[in-house]
């Protein structure tokens, strides 16, 4: 069975930082999320009436 690899640098993962190998690689990935470099499929805009359903 092969050891899982860090998606950031390809080194073997470390239990404390899974799926990454280090805090640095985990922080690099988190920074990409914060900078909106990753996106999830779906609507790109939030509807104006999102909070009005419970107000009725």
C-alpha positions in Angstrom: 0.0 0.0 0.0 1.4 3.4 -0.9 1.7 6.4 1.4 -0.7 9.3 0.5 1.1 12.3 -1.0 0.7 16.0 -0.1 -1.5 17.6 -2.8 0.7 20.7 -2.6 4.2 19.4 -2.9 4.0 15.6 -3.4 5.8 14.7 -0.2 4.4 11.9 2.1 1.6 13.2 4.3 2.0 13.8 8.1 -0.7 12.7 10.5 -1.0 16.1 12.2 -1.4 17.9 8.9 -3.3 15.4 6.7 -3.9 15.6 3.8 -0.7 17.8 3.7 2.9 17.2 4.8 3.4 20.3 6.9 1.7 23.5 8.3 3.3 25.4 5.4 1.6 23.4 2.7 -1.7 23.6 4.6 -1.4 27.3 4.9 -0.6 27.7 1.2 -3.8 25.8 0.4 -5.8 27.9 2.9 -4.4 31.1 1.3 -5.7 29.9 -2.1 -9.2 29.5 -0.6 -9.0 33.0 1.0 -7.9 34.5 -2.3 -10.8 32.8 -4.1 -8.4 30.8 -6.4 -10.6 27.7 -5.9 -14.3 27.7 -6.8 -17.2 25.3 -6.2 -19.7 24.6 -8.9 -23.0 26.4 -8.7 -24.6 29.8 -8.8 -22.0 32.6 -8.8 -24.4 35.1 -7.3 -26.3 35.1 -4.0 -30.0 35.9 -4.5 -31.3 39.2 -3.0 -34.1 37.5 -1.2 -32.0 34.9 0.6 -33.0 36.0 4.1 -36.7 36.8 3.3 -38.1 33.2 3.4 -38.2 33.1 7.2 -39.7 36.6 7.5 -43.1 35.5 6.1 
